[in-house]
Amino acid sequence: MLTPRKTVQVVTWPDPLLQERLEDVGFFYDQGCKTWIRYCDPDEIQGMGEWLAKHQLTFRIAEAAGRGETKKHPRLADNLILTDGGGPDACALCGAQHVPCRQWIEGDDTDATDYPGAARFYMCGQCVQLRMTPHPRLYAPVEDQL
């Protein structure tokens, strides 16, 4: 069963230096909420709250909508040229052959990767930089796949 996810939403507006530190610990600015948020599992909430309090930031906890769903953002998995997911030397996104590729897993609308049917596919370094990095959906490398 999928555990419910939470969002930690910063209420106090952080200064630019603190914004960088927020990004370092996984927060991002969400246009819909108009604040810095981070998706968390329930067991991460206490530690995250302590970190925010230490940095004198007020916050609120809310339920994260979209657990196990992939509707909120466009999916790179919908644009695969190699629909079998590619391989260690074949990029599924651009179709390049004989290039080193790493396997990635696509996150759901709550940035979780542990949901049923999560898309896994290989991407070359160029696709990671040009197509995945600016993309709003979370992608995580699959361990030990290079």
C-alpha positions as CSV (number, residue, x, y, z in Angstrom):
1,M,0.0,0.0,0.0
2,L,1.2,3.5,-0.8
3,T,2.0,5.6,2.3
4,P,0.5,9.1,2.2
5,R,2.9,11.9,1.3
6,K,3.0,15.3,2.9
7,T,4.1,18.7,1.7
8,V,6.0,21.0,3.9
9,Q,5.2,24.6,2.8
10,V,7.4,27.5,4.0
11,V,5.2,30.4,5.2
12,T,8.0,32.9,5.9
13,W,9.7,34.3,2.8
14,P,13.4,33.3,2.9
15,D,16.2,35.6,2.0
16,P,18.2,34.6,-1.2
17,L,20.9,32.8,0.7
18,L,18.4,30.7,2.6
19,Q,16.5,30.0,-0.6
20,E,19.7,28.3,-1.9
21,R,19.9,26.3,1.3
22,L,16.2,25.3,0.9
23,E,17.0,24.0,-2.6
24,D,19.9,22.1,-1.2
25,V,17.6,20.1,1.1
26,G,15.0,19.4,-1.6
27,F,12.6,22.4,-1.5
28,F,11.5,24.1,-4.8
29,Y,9.4,27.1,-5.5
30,D,5.9,26.0,-6.5
31,Q,3.9,28.5,-8.6
32,G,0.6,27.1,-7.6
33,C,1.2,27.4,-3.9
34,K,3.3,30.6,-4.3
35,T,5.8,29.4,-1.8
36,W,8.7,27.0,-1.3
37,I,7.5,23.4,-0.8
38,R,9.0,19.9,-0.3
39,Y,7.3,16.6,-0.6
40,C,8.0,14.3,2.4
41,D,7.2,10.9,3.7
42,P,5.5,11.1,7.2
43,D,8.7,10.0,9.0
44,E,10.7,13.0,7.5
45,I,8.3,15.7,8.9
46,Q,9.8,16.0,12.3
47,G,13.4,16.4,11.1
48,M,12.4,18.8,8.4
49,G,10.4,20.9,10.9
50,E,13.4,21.0,13.3
51,W,15.6,22.2,10.4
52,L,13.2,24.9,9.4
53,A,12.7,26.1,13.0
54,K,16.5,26.2,13.4
55,H,16.6,28.6,10.4
56,Q,13.7,30.6,11.8
57,L,11.3,29.7,9.0
58,T,7.6,29.1,9.8
59,F,5.9,26.4,7.9
60,R,2.7,24.4,7.5
61,I,2.2,20.7,6.7
62,A,-0.4,19.7,4.2
63,E,-1.5,16.5,2.5
64,A,0.2,15.9,-0.9
65,A,-2.3,15.3,-3.6
66,G,-1.4,12.9,-6.5
67,R,0.1,9.9,-4.8
68,G,0.6,7.3,-7.5
69,E,-0.7,9.6,-10.2
70,T,1.2,11.1,-13.1
71,K,-1.3,13.8,-14.3
72,K,0.1,17.1,-12.9
73,H,3.2,17.4,-15.2
74,P,4.0,16.1,-18.7
75,R,5.8,12.8,-18.7
76,L,9.1,12.2,-20.6
77,A,8.0,8.6,-20.7
78,D,5.3,9.6,-23.2
79,N,8.0,10.8,-25.6
80,L,10.2,7.7,-25.8
81,I,11.6,6.8,-29.2
82,L,12.7,3.4,-27.9
83,T,9.5,2.2,-26.2
84,D,11.3,-0.8,-24.6
85,G,13.1,1.7,-22.4
86,G,16.5,1.6,-24.2
87,G,19.6,0.2,-22.6
88,P,23.0,1.0,-21.1
89,D,24.2,2.1,-24.6
90,A,20.9,3.2,-26.1
91,C,18.9,6.3,-25.1
92,A,15.2,5.7,-25.0
93,L,14.4,9.4,-25.2
94,C,16.4,10.5,-28.3
95,G,17.2,7.1,-29.8
96,A,21.0,7.6,-29.8
97,Q,22.9,4.3,-30.0
98,H,26.4,3.4,-28.7
99,V,26.4,6.2,-26.1
100,P,26.7,5.7,-22.3
101,C,23.2,5.9,-20.7
102,R,21.9,5.7,-17.2
103,Q,18.6,4.2,-16.1
104,W,16.1,6.7,-14.6
105,I,12.8,6.2,-12.8
106,E,9.9,8.7,-13.3
107,G,8.3,10.2,-10.2
108,D,4.6,10.6,-9.5
109,D,2.8,13.9,-8.8
110,T,4.2,13.9,-5.3
111,D,7.8,13.3,-6.4
112,A,7.7,9.8,-5.1
113,T,9.3,7.0,-7.2
114,D,7.9,4.0,-5.2
115,Y,4.5,3.6,-6.9
116,P,3.2,0.8,-9.1
117,G,4.0,1.1,-12.8
118,A,6.7,3.8,-12.4
119,A,8.3,4.3,-15.8
120,R,12.0,3.2,-16.0
121,F,14.1,4.1,-19.0
122,Y,17.6,4.9,-20.1
123,M,18.8,8.4,-21.0
124,C,22.1,9.7,-22.4
125,G,23.9,12.6,-20.7
126,Q,22.7,15.1,-23.4
127,C,19.0,14.2,-22.8
128,V,19.5,14.5,-19.0
129,Q,20.9,18.0,-19.4
130,L,18.7,19.3,-22.2
131,R,15.3,17.5,-21.6
132,M,15.2,16.2,-18.0
133,T,16.9,18.9,-15.9
134,P,14.5,21.7,-16.8
135,H,11.5,19.4,-16.6
136,P,9.2,19.8,-13.6
137,R,8.7,16.1,-12.8
138,L,11.1,14.3,-10.5
139,Y,13.4,11.7,-12.0
140,A,15.8,9.7,-10.0
141,P,18.6,7.4,-11.1
142,V,18.1,3.7,-10.6
143,E,20.8,2.4,-8.4
144,D,23.8,0.7,-9.9
145,Q,22.7,1.2,-13.5
146,L,25.3,2.9,-15.6
